[in-house]
Amino acid sequence: MSSKLTLYIEDELIIYVKKYAKEHKLSVSKVVNNFLSSLQEKQEDNRPTSTPITDSLLGSVGTLDTSKEAYHRHLEKKYS
């Protein structure tokens, strides 16, 4: 079942979404529906939601030892 929903969205974003929808041969409603469905799926999978910014940072630190012992070594080095 589908229902009507009124949204207030910034003009620049509306222009972008309309262009995106046209390029992908979708309606704006379908684009919004797909986006909201993806949020729901992530919640149901108990996966944290992420954004493109956080996704782009993934792996940028490399392998980092976050153990308690590593932290203690860091403190000893820092304050000795």
PyMOL Python script that loads the backbone (N, CA, C, O; Angstrom):
from pymol import cmd

cmd.read_pdbstr("""\
ATOM      1  N   MET A   1       0.839  -1.176   0.000  1.00  0.00           N
ATOM      2  CA  MET A   1       0.000   0.000   0.000  1.00  0.00           C
ATOM      3  C   MET A   1       0.888   1.245   0.000  1.00  0.00           C
ATOM      4  O   MET A   1       1.898   1.289   0.703  1.00  0.00           O
ATOM      5  N   SER A   2       0.525   2.222  -0.763  1.00  0.00           N
ATOM      6  CA  SER A   2       1.262   3.476  -0.828  1.00  0.00           C
ATOM      7  C   SER A   2       0.397   4.592  -0.280  1.00  0.00           C
ATOM      8  O   SER A   2      -0.825   4.576  -0.421  1.00  0.00           O
ATOM      9  N   SER A   3       1.048   5.564   0.351  1.00  0.00           N
ATOM     10  CA  SER A   3       0.354   6.731   0.886  1.00  0.00           C
ATOM     11  C   SER A   3       1.082   7.988   0.453  1.00  0.00           C
ATOM     12  O   SER A   3       2.283   7.976   0.181  1.00  0.00           O
ATOM     13  N   LYS A   4       0.330   9.067   0.396  1.00  0.00           N
ATOM     14  CA  LYS A   4       0.908  10.346   0.015  1.00  0.00           C
ATOM     15  C   LYS A   4       1.620  10.953   1.221  1.00  0.00           C
ATOM     16  O   LYS A   4       1.144  10.854   2.351  1.00  0.00           O
ATOM     17  N   LEU A   5       2.778  11.586   0.962  1.00  0.00           N
ATOM     18  CA  LEU A   5       3.577  12.211   2.015  1.00  0.00           C
ATOM     19  C   LEU A   5       4.086  13.542   1.489  1.00  0.00           C
ATOM     20  O   LEU A   5       4.598  13.622   0.373  1.00  0.00           O
ATOM     21  N   THR A   6       3.946  14.575   2.289  1.00  0.00           N
ATOM     22  CA  THR A   6       4.470  15.886   1.908  1.00  0.00           C
ATOM     23  C   THR A   6       5.789  16.109   2.618  1.00  0.00           C
ATOM     24  O   THR A   6       5.875  15.979   3.839  1.00  0.00           O
ATOM     25  N   LEU A   7       6.820  16.445   1.853  1.00  0.00           N
ATOM     26  CA  LEU A   7       8.145  16.702   2.409  1.00  0.00           C
ATOM     27  C   LEU A   7       8.567  18.124   2.077  1.00  0.00           C
ATOM     28  O   LEU A   7       8.240  18.650   1.013  1.00  0.00           O
ATOM     29  N   TYR A   8       9.283  18.729   2.981  1.00  0.00           N
ATOM     30  CA  TYR A   8       9.882  20.031   2.723  1.00  0.00           C
ATOM     31  C   TYR A   8      11.372  19.820   2.548  1.00  0.00           C
ATOM     32  O   TYR A   8      12.067  19.427   3.485  1.00  0.00           O
ATOM     33  N   ILE A   9      11.859  20.084   1.344  1.00  0.00           N
ATOM     34  CA  ILE A   9      13.248  19.814   0.986  1.00  0.00           C
ATOM     35  C   ILE A   9      13.830  21.067   0.346  1.00  0.00           C
ATOM     36  O   ILE A   9      13.135  21.792  -0.366  1.00  0.00           O
ATOM     37  N   GLU A  10      15.097  21.314   0.603  1.00  0.00           N
ATOM     38  CA  GLU A  10      15.766  22.481   0.034  1.00  0.00           C
ATOM     39  C   GLU A  10      15.713  22.435  -1.489  1.00  0.00           C
ATOM     40  O   GLU A  10      15.802  21.367  -2.096  1.00  0.00           O
ATOM     41  N   ASP A  11      15.566  23.619  -2.098  1.00  0.00           N
ATOM     42  CA  ASP A  11      15.417  23.718  -3.554  1.00  0.00           C
ATOM     43  C   ASP A  11      16.574  23.066  -4.304  1.00  0.00           C
ATOM     44  O   ASP A  11      16.351  22.377  -5.300  1.00  0.00           O
ATOM     45  N   GLU A  12      17.804  23.271  -3.843  1.00  0.00           N
ATOM     46  CA  GLU A  12      18.970  22.696  -4.525  1.00  0.00           C
ATOM     47  C   GLU A  12      18.924  21.179  -4.512  1.00  0.00           C
ATOM     48  O   GLU A  12      19.299  20.531  -5.489  1.00  0.00           O
ATOM     49  N   LEU A  13      18.469  20.621  -3.416  1.00  0.00           N
ATOM     50  CA  LEU A  13      18.383  19.161  -3.313  1.00  0.00           C
ATOM     51  C   LEU A  13      17.287  18.619  -4.224  1.00  0.00           C
ATOM     52  O   LEU A  13      17.445  17.552  -4.818  1.00  0.00           O
ATOM     53  N   ILE A  14      16.191  19.338  -4.337  1.00  0.00           N
ATOM     54  CA  ILE A  14      15.117  18.912  -5.229  1.00  0.00           C
ATOM     55  C   ILE A  14      15.617  18.870  -6.671  1.00  0.00           C
ATOM     56  O   ILE A  14      15.337  17.920  -7.402  1.00  0.00           O
ATOM     57  N   ILE A  15      16.351  19.895  -7.074  1.00  0.00           N
ATOM     58  CA  ILE A  15      16.898  19.936  -8.430  1.00  0.00           C
ATOM     59  C   ILE A  15      17.807  18.735  -8.664  1.00  0.00           C
ATOM     60  O   ILE A  15      17.733  18.085  -9.707  1.00  0.00           O
ATOM     61  N   TYR A  16      18.667  18.445  -7.684  1.00  0.00           N
ATOM     62  CA  TYR A  16      19.584  17.308  -7.814  1.00  0.00           C
ATOM     63  C   TYR A  16      18.823  15.986  -7.910  1.00  0.00           C
ATOM     64  O   TYR A  16      19.131  15.149  -8.758  1.00  0.00           O
ATOM     65  N   VAL A  17      17.827  15.800  -7.036  1.00  0.00           N
ATOM     66  CA  VAL A  17      17.101  14.524  -7.013  1.00  0.00           C
ATOM     67  C   VAL A  17      16.316  14.329  -8.312  1.00  0.00           C
ATOM     68  O   VAL A  17      16.253  13.217  -8.837  1.00  0.00           O
ATOM     69  N   LYS A  18      15.727  15.393  -8.825  1.00  0.00           N
ATOM     70  CA  LYS A  18      15.001  15.281 -10.093  1.00  0.00           C
ATOM     71  C   LYS A  18      15.944  14.886 -11.225  1.00  0.00           C
ATOM     72  O   LYS A  18      15.607  14.043 -12.056  1.00  0.00           O
ATOM     73  N   LYS A  19      17.126  15.501 -11.252  1.00  0.00           N
ATOM     74  CA  LYS A  19      18.119  15.165 -12.279  1.00  0.00           C
ATOM     75  C   LYS A  19      18.566  13.708 -12.131  1.00  0.00           C
ATOM     76  O   LYS A  19      18.641  12.970 -13.114  1.00  0.00           O
ATOM     77  N   TYR A  20      18.860  13.305 -10.896  1.00  0.00           N
ATOM     78  CA  TYR A  20      19.275  11.923 -10.621  1.00  0.00           C
ATOM     79  C   TYR A  20      18.201  10.935 -11.073  1.00  0.00           C
ATOM     80  O   TYR A  20      18.496   9.934 -11.726  1.00  0.00           O
ATOM     81  N   ALA A  21      16.947  11.234 -10.714  1.00  0.00           N
ATOM     82  CA  ALA A  21      15.841  10.345 -11.062  1.00  0.00           C
ATOM     83  C   ALA A  21      15.697  10.221 -12.578  1.00  0.00           C
ATOM     84  O   ALA A  21      15.475   9.130 -13.104  1.00  0.00           O
ATOM     85  N   LYS A  22      15.824  11.342 -13.266  1.00  0.00           N
ATOM     86  CA  LYS A  22      15.689  11.317 -14.729  1.00  0.00           C
ATOM     87  C   LYS A  22      16.809  10.493 -15.360  1.00  0.00           C
ATOM     88  O   LYS A  22      16.560   9.697 -16.266  1.00  0.00           O
ATOM     89  N   GLU A  23      18.047  10.683 -14.883  1.00  0.00           N
ATOM     90  CA  GLU A  23      19.191   9.939 -15.424  1.00  0.00           C
ATOM     91  C   GLU A  23      19.055   8.437 -15.211  1.00  0.00           C
ATOM     92  O   GLU A  23      19.522   7.643 -16.028  1.00  0.00           O
ATOM     93  N   HIS A  24      18.416   8.053 -14.113  1.00  0.00           N
ATOM     94  CA  HIS A  24      18.271   6.632 -13.786  1.00  0.00           C
ATOM     95  C   HIS A  24      16.888   6.082 -14.137  1.00  0.00           C
ATOM     96  O   HIS A  24      16.536   4.960 -13.772  1.00  0.00           O
ATOM     97  N   LYS A  25      16.114   6.899 -14.853  1.00  0.00           N
ATOM     98  CA  LYS A  25      14.773   6.505 -15.312  1.00  0.00           C
ATOM     99  C   LYS A  25      13.898   6.031 -14.149  1.00  0.00           C
ATOM    100  O   LYS A  25      13.263   4.978 -14.210  1.00  0.00           O
ATOM    101  N   LEU A  26      13.886   6.846 -13.091  1.00  0.00           N
ATOM    102  CA  LEU A  26      13.074   6.581 -11.909  1.00  0.00           C
ATOM    103  C   LEU A  26      12.243   7.817 -11.602  1.00  0.00           C
ATOM    104  O   LEU A  26      12.543   8.916 -12.069  1.00  0.00           O
ATOM    105  N   SER A  27      11.206   7.625 -10.821  1.00  0.00           N
ATOM    106  CA  SER A  27      10.466   8.780 -10.314  1.00  0.00           C
ATOM    107  C   SER A  27      11.160   9.262  -9.033  1.00  0.00           C
ATOM    108  O   SER A  27      11.900   8.516  -8.393  1.00  0.00           O
ATOM    109  N   VAL A  28      10.905  10.511  -8.681  1.00  0.00           N
ATOM    110  CA  VAL A  28      11.463  11.041  -7.437  1.00  0.00           C
ATOM    111  C   VAL A  28      10.928  10.226  -6.258  1.00  0.00           C
ATOM    112  O   VAL A  28      11.661   9.942  -5.310  1.00  0.00           O
ATOM    113  N   SER A  29       9.662   9.857  -6.322  1.00  0.00           N
ATOM    114  CA  SER A  29       9.076   9.031  -5.255  1.00  0.00           C
ATOM    115  C   SER A  29       9.817   7.715  -5.095  1.00  0.00           C
ATOM    116  O   SER A  29      10.054   7.261  -3.975  1.00  0.00           O
ATOM    117  N   LYS A  30      10.184   7.100  -6.217  1.00  0.00           N
ATOM    118  CA  LYS A  30      10.913   5.825  -6.163  1.00  0.00           C
ATOM    119  C   LYS A  30      12.307   6.013  -5.568  1.00  0.00           C
ATOM    120  O   LYS A  30      12.775   5.163  -4.811  1.00  0.00           O
ATOM    121  N   VAL A  31      12.973   7.117  -5.905  1.00  0.00           N
ATOM    122  CA  VAL A  31      14.301   7.397  -5.348  1.00  0.00           C
ATOM    123  C   VAL A  31      14.199   7.528  -3.830  1.00  0.00           C
ATOM    124  O   VAL A  31      14.988   6.933  -3.096  1.00  0.00           O
ATOM    125  N   VAL A  32      13.225   8.309  -3.366  1.00  0.00           N
ATOM    126  CA  VAL A  32      13.049   8.500  -1.921  1.00  0.00           C
ATOM    127  C   VAL A  32      12.670   7.176  -1.262  1.00  0.00           C
ATOM    128  O   VAL A  32      13.186   6.841  -0.196  1.00  0.00           O
ATOM    129  N   ASN A  33      11.776   6.429  -1.890  1.00  0.00           N
ATOM    130  CA  ASN A  33      11.361   5.142  -1.342  1.00  0.00           C
ATOM    131  C   ASN A  33      12.551   4.180  -1.227  1.00  0.00           C
ATOM    132  O   ASN A  33      12.705   3.501  -0.211  1.00  0.00           O
ATOM    133  N   ASN A  34      13.383   4.123  -2.261  1.00  0.00           N
ATOM    134  CA  ASN A  34      14.561   3.254  -2.229  1.00  0.00           C
ATOM    135  C   ASN A  34      15.518   3.651  -1.112  1.00  0.00           C
ATOM    136  O   ASN A  34      16.058   2.798  -0.408  1.00  0.00           O
ATOM    137  N   PHE A  35      15.718   4.957  -0.960  1.00  0.00           N
ATOM    138  CA  PHE A  35      16.619   5.437   0.096  1.00  0.00           C
ATOM    139  C   PHE A  35      16.085   5.061   1.475  1.00  0.00           C
ATOM    140  O   PHE A  35      16.828   4.540   2.306  1.00  0.00           O
ATOM    141  N   LEU A  36      14.815   5.320   1.720  1.00  0.00           N
ATOM    142  CA  LEU A  36      14.238   5.007   3.033  1.00  0.00           C
ATOM    143  C   LEU A  36      14.219   3.503   3.288  1.00  0.00           C
ATOM    144  O   LEU A  36      14.404   3.061   4.422  1.00  0.00           O
ATOM    145  N   SER A  37      13.998   2.721   2.242  1.00  0.00           N
ATOM    146  CA  SER A  37      14.038   1.254   2.388  1.00  0.00           C
ATOM    147  C   SER A  37      15.428   0.779   2.778  1.00  0.00           C
ATOM    148  O   SER A  37      15.573  -0.142   3.582  1.00  0.00           O
ATOM    149  N   SER A  38      16.464   1.418   2.199  1.00  0.00           N
ATOM    150  CA  SER A  38      17.831   1.014   2.539  1.00  0.00           C
ATOM    151  C   SER A  38      18.141   1.340   3.997  1.00  0.00           C
ATOM    152  O   SER A  38      18.867   0.594   4.655  1.00  0.00           O
ATOM    153  N   LEU A  39      17.603   2.436   4.505  1.00  0.00           N
ATOM    154  CA  LEU A  39      17.787   2.757   5.926  1.00  0.00           C
ATOM    155  C   LEU A  39      17.114   1.714   6.802  1.00  0.00           C
ATOM    156  O   LEU A  39      17.671   1.279   7.810  1.00  0.00           O
ATOM    157  N   GLN A  40      15.915   1.317   6.408  1.00  0.00           N
ATOM    158  CA  GLN A  40      15.181   0.318   7.169  1.00  0.00           C
ATOM    159  C   GLN A  40      15.919  -1.021   7.178  1.00  0.00           C
ATOM    160  O   GLN A  40      15.995  -1.678   8.216  1.00  0.00           O
ATOM    161  N   GLU A  41      16.463  -1.429   6.027  1.00  0.00           N
ATOM    162  CA  GLU A  41      17.197  -2.692   5.945  1.00  0.00           C
ATOM    163  C   GLU A  41      18.414  -2.677   6.859  1.00  0.00           C
ATOM    164  O   GLU A  41      18.694  -3.667   7.534  1.00  0.00           O
ATOM    165  N   LYS A  42      19.137  -1.564   6.885  1.00  0.00           N
ATOM    166  CA  LYS A  42      20.315  -1.471   7.745  1.00  0.00           C
ATOM    167  C   LYS A  42      19.926  -1.583   9.208  1.00  0.00           C
ATOM    168  O   LYS A  42      20.631  -2.222   9.988  1.00  0.00           O
ATOM    169  N   GLN A  43      18.809  -0.967   9.592  1.00  0.00           N
ATOM    170  CA  GLN A  43      18.352  -1.042  10.979  1.00  0.00           C
ATOM    171  C   GLN A  43      17.950  -2.474  11.329  1.00  0.00           C
ATOM    172  O   GLN A  43      18.269  -2.963  12.412  1.00  0.00           O
ATOM    173  N   GLU A  44      17.254  -3.138  10.421  1.00  0.00           N
ATOM    174  CA  GLU A  44      16.803  -4.504  10.682  1.00  0.00           C
ATOM    175  C   GLU A  44      17.974  -5.468  10.778  1.00  0.00           C
ATOM    176  O   GLU A  44      17.893  -6.467  11.493  1.00  0.00           O
ATOM    177  N   ASP A  45      19.053  -5.187  10.076  1.00  0.00           N
ATOM    178  CA  ASP A  45      20.242  -6.037  10.131  1.00  0.00           C
ATOM    179  C   ASP A  45      21.123  -5.695  11.323  1.00  0.00           C
ATOM    180  O   ASP A  45      22.173  -6.308  11.518  1.00  0.00           O
ATOM    181  N   ASN A  46      20.704  -4.727  12.114  1.00  0.00           N
ATOM    182  CA  ASN A  46      21.481  -4.224  13.249  1.00  0.00           C
ATOM    183  C   ASN A  46      22.837  -3.688  12.828  1.00  0.00           C
ATOM    184  O   ASN A  46      23.788  -3.679  13.609  1.00  0.00           O
ATOM    185  N   ARG A  47      22.913  -3.238  11.573  1.00  0.00           N
ATOM    186  CA  ARG A  47      24.138  -2.612  11.103  1.00  0.00           C
ATOM    187  C   ARG A  47      24.030  -1.119  11.354  1.00  0.00           C
ATOM    188  O   ARG A  47      22.973  -0.530  11.128  1.00  0.00           O
ATOM    189  N   PRO A  48      25.096  -0.506  11.813  1.00  0.00           N
ATOM    190  CA  PRO A  48      25.031   0.943  11.990  1.00  0.00           C
ATOM    191  C   PRO A  48      24.907   1.629  10.646  1.00  0.00           C
ATOM    192  O   PRO A  48      25.511   1.209   9.659  1.00  0.00           O
ATOM    193  N   THR A  49      24.114   2.692  10.620  1.00  0.00           N
ATOM    194  CA  THR A  49      23.995   3.441   9.386  1.00  0.00           C
ATOM    195  C   THR A  49      25.277   4.235   9.176  1.00  0.00           C
ATOM    196  O   THR A  49      25.923   4.650  10.138  1.00  0.00           O
ATOM    197  N   SER A  50      25.631   4.439   7.949  1.00  0.00           N
ATOM    198  CA  SER A  50      26.843   5.192   7.653  1.00  0.00           C
ATOM    199  C   SER A  50      26.549   6.218   6.580  1.00  0.00           C
ATOM    200  O   SER A  50      25.501   6.197   5.934  1.00  0.00           O
ATOM    201  N   THR A  51      27.483   7.096   6.413  1.00  0.00           N
ATOM    202  CA  THR A  51      27.347   8.133   5.404  1.00  0.00           C
ATOM    203  C   THR A  51      28.512   8.005   4.434  1.00  0.00           C
ATOM    204  O   THR A  51      29.502   7.343   4.746  1.00  0.00           O
ATOM    205  N   PRO A  52      28.412   8.621   3.273  1.00  0.00           N
ATOM    206  CA  PRO A  52      29.537   8.557   2.334  1.00  0.00           C
ATOM    207  C   PRO A  52      30.841   9.072   2.938  1.00  0.00           C
ATOM    208  O   PRO A  52      31.916   8.576   2.602  1.00  0.00           O
ATOM    209  N   ILE A  53      30.757  10.061   3.824  1.00  0.00           N
ATOM    210  CA  ILE A  53      31.971  10.603   4.440  1.00  0.00           C
ATOM    211  C   ILE A  53      32.625   9.549   5.325  1.00  0.00           C
ATOM    212  O   ILE A  53      33.832   9.322   5.235  1.00  0.00           O
ATOM    213  N   THR A  54      31.835   8.904   6.181  1.00  0.00           N
ATOM    214  CA  THR A  54      32.428   7.885   7.051  1.00  0.00           C
ATOM    215  C   THR A  54      32.887   6.676   6.243  1.00  0.00           C
ATOM    216  O   THR A  54      33.903   6.060   6.562  1.00  0.00           O
ATOM    217  N   ASP A  55      32.137   6.339   5.199  1.00  0.00           N
ATOM    218  CA  ASP A  55      32.571   5.227   4.337  1.00  0.00           C
ATOM    219  C   ASP A  55      33.915   5.528   3.687  1.00  0.00           C
ATOM    220  O   ASP A  55      34.746   4.633   3.534  1.00  0.00           O
ATOM    221  N   SER A  56      34.134   6.787   3.302  1.00  0.00           N
ATOM    222  CA  SER A  56      35.390   7.142   2.640  1.00  0.00           C
ATOM    223  C   SER A  56      36.570   7.088   3.611  1.00  0.00           C
ATOM    224  O   SER A  56      37.712   6.917   3.184  1.00  0.00           O
ATOM    225  N   LEU A  57      36.310   7.231   4.895  1.00  0.00           N
ATOM    226  CA  LEU A  57      37.377   7.189   5.895  1.00  0.00           C
ATOM    227  C   LEU A  57      37.734   5.772   6.321  1.00  0.00           C
ATOM    228  O   LEU A  57      38.779   5.548   6.933  1.00  0.00           O
ATOM    229  N   LEU A  58      36.880   4.830   6.004  1.00  0.00           N
ATOM    230  CA  LEU A  58      37.091   3.451   6.408  1.00  0.00           C
ATOM    231  C   LEU A  58      38.426   2.935   5.885  1.00  0.00           C
ATOM    232  O   LEU A  58      38.676   2.955   4.679  1.00  0.00           O
ATOM    233  N   GLY A  59      39.275   2.477   6.784  1.00  0.00           N
ATOM    234  CA  GLY A  59      40.565   1.931   6.414  1.00  0.00           C
ATOM    235  C   GLY A  59      41.673   2.962   6.301  1.00  0.00           C
ATOM    236  O   GLY A  59      42.820   2.597   6.042  1.00  0.00           O
ATOM    237  N   SER A  60      41.363   4.246   6.487  1.00  0.00           N
ATOM    238  CA  SER A  60      42.385   5.278   6.318  1.00  0.00           C
ATOM    239  C   SER A  60      43.431   5.257   7.432  1.00  0.00           C
ATOM    240  O   SER A  60      44.550   5.731   7.239  1.00  0.00           O
ATOM    241  N   VAL A  61      43.081   4.721   8.570  1.00  0.00           N
ATOM    242  CA  VAL A  61      44.023   4.656   9.683  1.00  0.00           C
ATOM    243  C   VAL A  61      44.939   3.450   9.541  1.00  0.00           C
ATOM    244  O   VAL A  61      46.026   3.415  10.117  1.00  0.00           O
ATOM    245  N   GLY A  62      44.506   2.489   8.791  1.00  0.00           N
ATOM    246  CA  GLY A  62      45.295   1.265   8.657  1.00  0.00           C
ATOM    247  C   GLY A  62      45.026   0.367   9.845  1.00  0.00           C
ATOM    248  O   GLY A  62      43.968   0.438  10.470  1.00  0.00           O
ATOM    249  N   THR A  63      45.984  -0.467  10.147  1.00  0.00           N
ATOM    250  CA  THR A  63      45.806  -1.339  11.301  1.00  0.00           C
ATOM    251  C   THR A  63      46.332  -0.629  12.526  1.00  0.00           C
ATOM    252  O   THR A  63      47.482  -0.190  12.556  1.00  0.00           O
ATOM    253  N   LEU A  64      45.512  -0.520  13.511  1.00  0.00           N
ATOM    254  CA  LEU A  64      45.834   0.202  14.726  1.00  0.00           C
ATOM    255  C   LEU A  64      45.593  -0.721  15.902  1.00  0.00           C
ATOM    256  O   LEU A  64      44.513  -1.295  16.040  1.00  0.00           O
ATOM    257  N   ASP A  65      46.605  -0.864  16.754  1.00  0.00           N
ATOM    258  CA  ASP A  65      46.466  -1.704  17.939  1.00  0.00           C
ATOM    259  C   ASP A  65      45.694  -0.923  18.990  1.00  0.00           C
ATOM    260  O   ASP A  65      46.207   0.048  19.548  1.00  0.00           O
ATOM    261  N   THR A  66      44.477  -1.337  19.260  1.00  0.00           N
ATOM    262  CA  THR A  66      43.642  -0.634  20.229  1.00  0.00           C
ATOM    263  C   THR A  66      43.504  -1.405  21.533  1.00  0.00           C
ATOM    264  O   THR A  66      42.560  -1.183  22.291  1.00  0.00           O
ATOM    265  N   SER A  67      44.426  -2.297  21.795  1.00  0.00           N
ATOM    266  CA  SER A  67      44.350  -3.082  23.024  1.00  0.00           C
ATOM    267  C   SER A  67      44.714  -2.224  24.230  1.00  0.00           C
ATOM    268  O   SER A  67      45.325  -1.163  24.104  1.00  0.00           O
ATOM    269  N   LYS A  68      44.329  -2.703  25.375  1.00  0.00           N
ATOM    270  CA  LYS A  68      44.629  -2.009  26.636  1.00  0.00           C
ATOM    271  C   LYS A  68      46.143  -1.921  26.847  1.00  0.00           C
ATOM    272  O   LYS A  68      46.655  -0.904  27.314  1.00  0.00           O
ATOM    273  N   GLU A  69      46.838  -2.982  26.503  1.00  0.00           N
ATOM    274  CA  GLU A  69      48.287  -3.007  26.666  1.00  0.00           C
ATOM    275  C   GLU A  69      48.961  -1.958  25.780  1.00  0.00           C
ATOM    276  O   GLU A  69      49.893  -1.280  26.214  1.00  0.00           O
ATOM    277  N   ALA A  70      48.496  -1.829  24.562  1.00  0.00           N
ATOM    278  CA  ALA A  70      49.059  -0.839  23.639  1.00  0.00           C
ATOM    279  C   ALA A  70      48.836   0.567  24.177  1.00  0.00           C
ATOM    280  O   ALA A  70      49.712   1.424  24.056  1.00  0.00           O
ATOM    281  N   TYR A  71      47.692   0.806  24.761  1.00  0.00           N
ATOM    282  CA  TYR A  71      47.410   2.116  25.343  1.00  0.00           C
ATOM    283  C   TYR A  71      48.336   2.387  26.524  1.00  0.00           C
ATOM    284  O   TYR A  71      48.836   3.502  26.678  1.00  0.00           O
ATOM    285  N   HIS A  72      48.564   1.391  27.347  1.00  0.00           N
ATOM    286  CA  HIS A  72      49.478   1.553  28.489  1.00  0.00           C
ATOM    287  C   HIS A  72      50.904   1.834  28.011  1.00  0.00           C
ATOM    288  O   HIS A  72      51.604   2.665  28.589  1.00  0.00           O
ATOM    289  N   ARG A  73      51.333   1.132  26.943  1.00  0.00           N
ATOM    290  CA  ARG A  73      52.660   1.408  26.385  1.00  0.00           C
ATOM    291  C   ARG A  73      52.745   2.840  25.873  1.00  0.00           C
ATOM    292  O   ARG A  73      53.755   3.516  26.067  1.00  0.00           O
ATOM    293  N   HIS A  74      51.701   3.291  25.229  1.00  0.00           N
ATOM    294  CA  HIS A  74      51.656   4.666  24.740  1.00  0.00           C
ATOM    295  C   HIS A  74      51.784   5.658  25.891  1.00  0.00           C
ATOM    296  O   HIS A  74      52.540   6.625  25.793  1.00  0.00           O
ATOM    297  N   LEU A  75      51.060   5.429  26.970  1.00  0.00           N
ATOM    298  CA  LEU A  75      51.122   6.345  28.122  1.00  0.00           C
ATOM    299  C   LEU A  75      52.500   6.336  28.775  1.00  0.00           C
ATOM    300  O   LEU A  75      53.023   7.380  29.165  1.00  0.00           O
ATOM    301  N   GLU A  76      53.083   5.137  28.889  1.00  0.00           N
ATOM    302  CA  GLU A  76      54.410   5.052  29.486  1.00  0.00           C
ATOM    303  C   GLU A  76      55.422   5.816  28.638  1.00  0.00           C
ATOM    304  O   GLU A  76      56.259   6.539  29.179  1.00  0.00           O
ATOM    305  N   LYS A  77      55.358   5.668  27.336  1.00  0.00           N
ATOM    306  CA  LYS A  77      56.263   6.375  26.443  1.00  0.00           C
ATOM    307  C   LYS A  77      56.032   7.878  26.497  1.00  0.00           C
ATOM    308  O   LYS A  77      56.981   8.663  26.507  1.00  0.00           O
ATOM    309  N   LYS A  78      54.770   8.269  26.533  1.00  0.00           N
ATOM    310  CA  LYS A  78      54.427   9.685  26.536  1.00  0.00           C
ATOM    311  C   LYS A  78      54.897  10.390  27.809  1.00  0.00           C
ATOM    312  O   LYS A  78      55.382  11.519  27.747  1.00  0.00           O
ATOM    313  N   TYR A  79      54.756   9.736  28.955  1.00  0.00           N
ATOM    314  CA  TYR A  79      55.050  10.395  30.220  1.00  0.00           C
ATOM    315  C   TYR A  79      56.376   9.974  30.842  1.00  0.00           C
ATOM    316  O   TYR A  79      56.621  10.276  32.010  1.00  0.00           O
ATOM    317  N   SER A  80      57.219   9.303  30.115  1.00  0.00           N
ATOM    318  CA  SER A  80      58.513   8.919  30.692  1.00  0.00           C
ATOM    319  C   SER A  80      59.632   9.793  30.165  1.00  0.00           C
ATOM    320  O   SER A  80      60.789   9.611  30.545  1.00  0.00           O
TER     321      SER A  80
END
""", "prot")
cmd.dss("prot")
cmd.show_as("cartoon", "prot")
cmd.util.cbc("prot")
cmd.orient("prot")
